Amino acid sequence: MKRLVNIAVMMGMVTLLHAANQAKSEVSQTGMAKEKVFVVERESQSVAVIQDGLTRRHMKKMHNMNHGIIKFKDKDAYLISRDGYVVKFDPKTEKKEAEYKTSKSAIGFVIGENYVAVANYDDKSVDILTRDLKPIQKIKTGSKNVGIKIYKNYLVFAQMDNDKVTVLKDQNATKGLPKFTIYKTFDVGKMPFDAMIQGNTYIVGFFLTKGFGVIDLDAMSYRQIKVTQEGNKPVLKIPHFGFWSLSKTKTFIPAVGDNKVLVYDKQFHFIKAIKTKGLPVFTSLSPDKKYLAVTFSGKDFPSIQIIDTESLKVIKTFTFPGKVLHVRWSNLYPDLYVSVNDANQVSVIDTRNWSLEREIYQVEHPSGIFIYQSKEL
């Protein structure tokens, strides 16, 4: 009997040791960091807070969350609402610290070291605010403004109504509050509507011009690129750049109006069209760039597909009980979060074996998913 007890104790110690080693491995991989997931609740002017796998709280009265976006900078969090409010909150306590209404409709924002810049749709201006959301400048453009980005001491944005890209320069450049003046303006394609930045390259897309524009922000030069696919067939419309995915060697673009994800090299030479089950809307690369998650519209709204970025083949398809509006990869854990809007849930996929791991409930009409990572949570 004593021998059996000793064996049981030894087995228990082995189990504990295994668990400790596993925990140690996980800690070493994450550097003791933890994550908190903020999910926009599209219809209820609120944000759900998910921590340790459960919906813990809801941040209320966050204004129109129809296209709500959250960004993090240092230990601060900022939210922009569709009706023109910028909200600063503490991502640890989730308490609102400041808010400022820039216009009736704001479309995008960026966070600098000592300022927040907001591109406004409605009152045709760009607002420069302090990090505590006090107004510094309002730059009137006479146009809806989109695609706002930061490069060094420059602020770059597109004027949708004027077919221009404007570069502002901070004359103070890290010496106190910013003071922006117009540095250069480029005439570009018809109706610019979105942009992205990679290194010193600002890339702008158009509604009415077949192709996109590229600005070298070091040389301050502009050129236009036409994107084609098989048989030199032109891509008729460039989708929002937020739907693109860029790896070190490849660019993945969801085809507009076709069941394909288009793959190019970094010089936009066509590589392959990957056939998908539906009309792709959004592509999202995993942190290690090995996999691509693709969402769809229309009848395939409830599905996502996973593409291997080396073989360029679909390796897994998931279908959920409602429309999928967003996906987000965890940087700390082997998790892919999926917002299932109609089902009021966030689904979590285990990316080690591509299985549905769990569902997180008590989330109302979820859309955008944003993850805050810190050692202090």
C-alpha positions as CSV (number, residue, x, y, z in Angstrom):
1,M,0.0,0.0,0.0
2,K,2.8,2.3,1.0
3,R,4.5,1.5,-2.4
4,L,1.3,2.5,-4.3
5,V,1.2,5.8,-2.4
6,N,4.8,6.5,-3.2
7,I,4.1,5.8,-6.9
8,A,1.1,8.0,-6.9
9,V,3.1,10.8,-5.2
10,M,5.8,10.4,-7.8
11,M,3.3,10.5,-10.7
12,G,1.8,13.6,-9.2
13,M,5.2,15.2,-9.0
14,V,5.9,14.3,-12.6
15,T,2.6,15.8,-13.7
16,L,3.2,19.0,-11.7
17,L,6.7,19.2,-13.1
18,H,5.4,18.8,-16.7
19,A,2.8,21.5,-16.0
20,A,5.4,23.8,-14.6
21,N,7.7,23.3,-17.5
22,Q,4.9,23.9,-19.9
23,A,3.9,27.1,-18.1
24,K,7.6,28.1,-18.0
25,S,7.8,27.6,-21.8
26,E,4.7,29.6,-22.3
27,V,6.0,32.4,-20.1
28,S,9.3,32.5,-21.9
29,Q,7.5,32.7,-25.2
30,T,5.3,35.6,-24.1
31,G,7.8,37.3,-21.9
32,M,5.3,37.4,-19.1
33,A,3.0,39.5,-21.3
34,K,-0.8,39.1,-21.3
35,E,-3.5,40.2,-23.7
36,K,-6.8,41.9,-23.4
37,V,-9.2,41.8,-26.3
38,F,-11.5,44.8,-27.1
39,V,-14.4,44.0,-29.5
40,V,-16.5,46.7,-31.1
41,E,-20.2,46.0,-30.4
42,R,-21.5,47.5,-33.6
43,E,-25.1,48.3,-32.8
44,S,-25.0,49.2,-29.1
45,Q,-22.4,52.0,-28.9
46,S,-20.2,49.9,-26.7
47,V,-17.0,47.8,-26.6
48,A,-16.8,44.3,-25.1
49,V,-13.7,43.5,-23.0
50,I,-12.5,39.9,-23.2
51,Q,-9.8,38.7,-20.8
52,D,-8.7,35.2,-19.9
53,G,-11.1,33.7,-22.4
54,L,-14.3,35.3,-21.0
55,T,-16.3,38.5,-21.6
56,R,-15.6,40.5,-18.4
57,R,-17.1,43.9,-19.0
58,H,-18.7,46.3,-21.5
59,M,-17.5,49.9,-22.1
60,K,-20.7,51.8,-22.6
61,K,-21.5,55.2,-24.3
62,M,-18.7,55.0,-26.8
63,H,-20.8,56.7,-29.5
64,N,-21.6,55.3,-33.0
65,M,-19.7,52.1,-33.3
66,N,-20.8,51.3,-36.8
67,H,-17.2,51.5,-38.0
68,G,-15.5,51.9,-34.7
69,I,-11.7,51.6,-34.7
70,I,-9.3,51.2,-31.7
71,K,-5.6,51.9,-31.7
72,F,-3.0,51.6,-28.9
73,K,0.1,53.8,-28.3
74,D,2.4,53.3,-25.3
75,K,0.0,52.8,-22.4
76,D,-2.9,54.7,-24.0
77,A,-5.8,53.5,-26.0
78,Y,-7.8,55.6,-28.5
79,L,-11.1,55.0,-30.2
80,I,-12.7,56.8,-33.2
81,S,-16.4,56.6,-33.8
82,R,-18.3,56.9,-37.0
83,D,-20.0,60.2,-35.8
84,G,-16.7,62.0,-35.3
85,Y,-15.7,61.4,-31.7
86,V,-12.2,60.5,-30.6
87,V,-12.1,58.8,-27.2
88,K,-9.0,58.3,-25.1
89,F,-9.2,55.5,-22.5
90,D,-6.9,53.5,-20.2
91,P,-6.7,50.0,-21.6
92,K,-5.9,48.6,-18.1
93,T,-8.8,50.2,-16.2
94,E,-11.0,50.6,-19.3
95,K,-11.9,54.1,-18.0
96,K,-12.6,57.0,-20.4
97,E,-10.0,59.7,-19.9
98,A,-11.0,62.3,-22.6
99,E,-13.1,62.7,-25.7
100,Y,-13.3,65.3,-28.4
101,K,-15.7,65.6,-31.4
102,T,-13.8,66.6,-34.5
103,S,-16.7,66.5,-37.0
104,K,-20.0,64.8,-37.8
105,S,-18.1,62.0,-39.6
106,A,-14.5,60.9,-39.1
107,I,-13.0,58.2,-41.2
108,G,-9.5,57.5,-39.8
109,F,-6.8,58.6,-37.4
110,V,-3.1,58.2,-36.4
111,I,-1.2,58.6,-33.2
112,G,2.1,60.4,-33.1
113,E,4.5,60.8,-30.2
114,N,2.9,64.0,-29.1
115,Y,-0.3,64.3,-31.1
116,V,-3.4,62.6,-32.6
117,A,-4.4,63.4,-36.2
118,V,-7.9,62.8,-37.4
119,A,-9.0,62.7,-41.1
120,N,-12.6,64.1,-41.3
121,Y,-15.2,63.2,-43.9
122,D,-17.9,65.5,-43.0
123,D,-16.5,69.0,-42.3
124,K,-13.6,68.5,-44.9
125,S,-10.7,69.0,-42.6
126,V,-7.9,67.3,-40.7
127,D,-7.7,67.9,-36.9
128,I,-4.5,67.9,-34.9
129,L,-5.0,67.2,-31.2
130,T,-2.8,66.7,-28.2
131,R,-2.4,63.1,-26.8
132,D,-5.0,64.3,-24.2
133,L,-7.3,65.3,-27.1
134,K,-7.0,69.1,-26.7
135,P,-7.3,70.9,-30.1
136,I,-4.1,72.3,-31.7
137,Q,-4.9,72.8,-35.4
138,K,-7.8,72.4,-37.8
139,I,-6.5,72.2,-41.4
140,K,-9.3,72.8,-43.9
141,T,-9.0,71.1,-47.2
142,G,-12.4,71.5,-49.0
143,S,-12.5,67.7,-49.4
144,K,-13.4,64.5,-47.6
145,N,-10.0,63.2,-46.3
146,V,-8.9,59.6,-46.1
147,G,-5.8,57.4,-45.8
148,I,-4.0,59.4,-43.1
149,K,-0.5,58.1,-42.2
150,I,2.7,59.2,-40.4
151,Y,6.2,59.2,-41.8
152,K,9.0,60.7,-39.7
153,N,7.9,64.4,-39.2
154,Y,5.4,64.2,-42.1
155,L,1.7,63.7,-42.0
156,V,0.3,62.3,-45.3
157,F,-3.4,62.0,-46.3
158,A,-5.5,61.9,-49.5
159,Q,-8.2,64.4,-50.5
160,M,-11.0,62.3,-52.0
161,D,-12.8,65.1,-53.7
162,N,-9.8,66.9,-55.0
163,D,-7.8,64.0,-56.5
164,K,-4.7,65.0,-54.4
165,V,-2.4,63.6,-51.8
166,T,-1.1,66.2,-49.3
167,V,2.1,66.0,-47.3
168,L,2.2,68.2,-44.1
169,K,5.5,68.8,-42.3
170,D,5.8,69.4,-38.6
171,Q,7.9,72.6,-38.2
172,N,8.5,71.9,-34.6
173,A,9.6,68.3,-35.0
174,T,9.7,66.9,-31.5
175,K,10.2,70.3,-29.9
176,G,7.0,70.6,-28.1
177,L,3.5,70.5,-29.7
178,P,3.5,70.0,-33.5
179,K,2.9,72.8,-36.0
180,F,2.0,71.4,-39.4
181,T,2.3,73.3,-42.7
182,I,1.7,72.1,-46.2
183,Y,5.0,70.7,-47.5
184,K,4.0,69.2,-50.9
185,T,0.8,68.3,-52.8
186,F,0.6,65.6,-55.5
187,D,-2.1,65.4,-58.2
188,V,-3.0,61.7,-58.3
189,G,-5.7,59.4,-59.8
190,K,-9.4,59.9,-59.7
191,M,-11.1,59.8,-56.3
192,P,-8.5,58.5,-53.9
193,F,-10.3,56.5,-51.2
194,D,-7.8,54.6,-49.1
195,A,-4.0,54.3,-48.5
196,M,-1.4,52.3,-46.7
197,I,2.3,53.0,-45.9
198,Q,5.2,50.6,-46.0
199,G,8.6,52.1,-45.0
200,N,9.0,55.3,-46.9
201,T,6.3,54.3,-49.5
202,Y,2.8,55.7,-49.4
203,I,0.4,53.7,-51.6
204,V,-3.0,55.2,-52.5
205,G,-5.9,53.5,-54.2
206,F,-8.7,55.1,-56.3
207,F,-12.4,54.5,-57.1
208,L,-12.2,55.7,-60.7
209,T,-8.6,55.1,-61.8
210,K,-7.6,51.5,-62.7
211,G,-4.4,51.1,-60.6
212,F,-2.9,52.8,-57.6
213,G,-0.4,55.6,-56.9
214,V,2.9,55.3,-55.1
215,I,4.7,58.2,-53.4
216,D,8.4,57.9,-52.3
217,L,8.4,60.1,-49.2
218,D,12.2,60.4,-49.2
219,A,12.4,61.5,-52.8
220,M,9.0,63.1,-52.7
221,S,8.1,61.6,-56.1
222,Y,4.9,60.1,-57.5
223,R,4.2,57.3,-59.9
224,Q,1.2,55.2,-60.9
225,I,1.1,51.4,-61.1
226,K,-1.5,49.3,-63.0
227,V,-2.2,45.9,-61.4
228,T,-3.0,43.0,-63.8
229,Q,-3.5,39.2,-63.4
230,E,-3.6,36.3,-65.8
231,G,-3.2,37.2,-69.4
232,N,-2.4,40.8,-68.5
233,K,-6.0,41.3,-67.5
234,P,-6.5,44.5,-65.5
235,V,-7.8,44.5,-62.0
236,L,-10.8,46.8,-62.4
237,K,-10.9,48.1,-58.8
238,I,-8.4,48.2,-56.0
239,P,-10.1,47.2,-52.7
240,H,-9.5,49.0,-49.4
241,F,-5.9,48.5,-48.4
242,G,-7.0,47.4,-45.0
243,F,-8.0,44.2,-46.8
244,W,-4.6,43.6,-48.3
245,S,-1.8,41.5,-46.6
246,L,1.9,42.1,-47.1
247,S,4.5,39.4,-46.3
248,K,8.2,39.8,-46.8
249,T,8.0,38.6,-50.4
250,K,4.4,38.6,-51.4
251,T,1.3,40.8,-51.5
252,F,-2.1,39.2,-51.2
253,I,-5.1,41.1,-52.6
254,P,-8.8,40.0,-52.5
255,A,-10.1,40.2,-56.0
256,V,-13.2,42.4,-56.4
257,G,-16.1,40.5,-57.8
258,D,-14.2,37.2,-58.3
259,N,-13.7,34.1,-56.1
260,K,-10.0,34.6,-55.9
261,V,-7.2,36.0,-53.8
262,L,-4.5,37.5,-56.1
263,V,-0.9,37.0,-55.2
264,Y,1.9,39.3,-56.4
265,D,5.6,39.8,-55.6
266,K,6.7,43.0,-54.0
267,Q,7.1,44.7,-57.4
268,F,3.5,43.7,-58.3
269,H,4.4,41.0,-60.8
270,F,1.5,38.5,-60.9
271,I,2.3,35.1,-59.2
272,K,-1.0,33.3,-58.8
273,A,-4.8,33.5,-58.3
274,I,-5.9,31.3,-55.4
275,K,-9.5,30.1,-55.9
276,T,-11.7,30.6,-52.9
277,K,-15.2,29.4,-52.0
278,G,-16.7,32.9,-52.3
279,L,-16.1,36.6,-52.9
280,P,-13.2,37.5,-50.6
281,V,-13.4,40.7,-48.6
282,F,-10.6,40.7,-46.0
283,T,-7.3,39.0,-45.8
284,S,-5.2,38.8,-42.6
285,L,-1.7,37.4,-42.2
286,S,-0.7,35.4,-39.2
287,P,2.2,36.9,-37.1
288,D,4.7,34.5,-38.5
289,K,3.4,35.2,-42.1
290,K,2.8,31.5,-42.7
291,Y,-0.9,31.6,-43.0
292,L,-3.6,33.9,-44.4
293,A,-7.2,34.1,-43.1
294,V,-9.8,35.2,-45.7
295,T,-13.3,36.4,-45.0
296,F,-16.2,36.6,-47.5
297,S,-19.3,38.5,-48.5
298,G,-22.7,37.4,-49.8
299,K,-23.8,33.8,-49.2
300,D,-20.4,32.9,-47.9
301,F,-20.4,35.6,-45.2
302,P,-20.4,33.0,-42.4
303,S,-17.2,31.4,-43.6
304,I,-13.5,31.9,-43.4
305,Q,-10.7,30.0,-45.2
306,I,-7.1,29.5,-44.2
307,I,-4.4,29.7,-47.0
308,D,-0.8,28.4,-46.6
309,T,1.4,31.2,-47.9
310,E,4.1,28.9,-49.2
311,S,2.1,26.4,-51.1
312,L,-0.6,29.1,-51.9
313,K,-3.4,26.6,-51.3
314,V,-6.5,26.6,-49.1
315,I,-5.8,24.2,-46.2
316,K,-8.9,24.7,-44.0
317,T,-12.5,26.1,-44.2
318,F,-14.6,27.1,-41.2
319,T,-18.3,28.0,-41.3
320,F,-20.0,29.8,-38.4
321,P,-23.7,30.5,-37.4
322,G,-23.7,34.0,-38.7
323,K,-21.8,36.7,-40.7
324,V,-18.1,37.0,-40.0
325,L,-17.1,40.7,-39.8
326,H,-13.5,40.5,-38.6
327,V,-10.7,38.3,-37.6
328,R,-7.6,38.9,-35.5
329,W,-4.5,36.8,-34.8
330,S,-3.1,36.7,-31.3
331,N,0.6,37.6,-31.1
332,L,1.0,35.7,-27.8
333,Y,-1.0,32.5,-28.2
334,P,-1.9,30.1,-31.0
335,D,-5.4,31.7,-31.3
336,L,-7.3,33.3,-34.2
337,Y,-10.3,35.4,-33.0
338,V,-13.4,35.5,-35.3
339,S,-16.3,38.0,-34.7
340,V,-19.6,36.3,-35.6
341,N,-21.9,39.2,-35.8
342,D,-25.4,37.5,-36.1
343,A,-24.6,34.9,-33.4
344,N,-23.4,37.5,-30.8
345,Q,-20.2,35.5,-30.2
346,V,-16.5,35.6,-30.8
347,S,-15.1,32.2,-31.9
348,V,-11.6,31.1,-31.2
349,I,-9.6,28.9,-33.5
350,D,-6.6,26.9,-32.3
351,T,-4.0,27.5,-35.0
352,R,-1.8,24.5,-34.0
353,N,-4.3,22.0,-35.3
354,W,-6.8,24.2,-37.0
355,S,-9.8,23.3,-34.8
356,L,-12.5,25.4,-33.3
357,E,-11.4,25.7,-29.7
358,R,-14.2,27.6,-28.0
359,E,-16.9,30.3,-28.3
360,I,-17.0,33.5,-26.2
361,Y,-20.5,34.7,-25.6
362,Q,-22.1,37.9,-24.1
363,V,-20.8,40.0,-27.0
364,E,-23.5,42.0,-28.8
365,H,-23.2,42.1,-32.6
366,P,-19.4,42.0,-32.6
367,S,-17.3,43.5,-35.5
368,G,-13.8,44.9,-35.1
369,I,-11.4,43.0,-32.8
370,F,-8.4,44.8,-31.3
371,I,-5.8,43.3,-28.9
372,Y,-3.9,45.2,-26.2
373,Q,-0.7,43.5,-25.0
374,S,1.1,44.3,-21.8
375,K,3.0,42.8,-18.8
376,E,0.9,44.8,-16.4
377,L,-2.6,43.5,-17.1
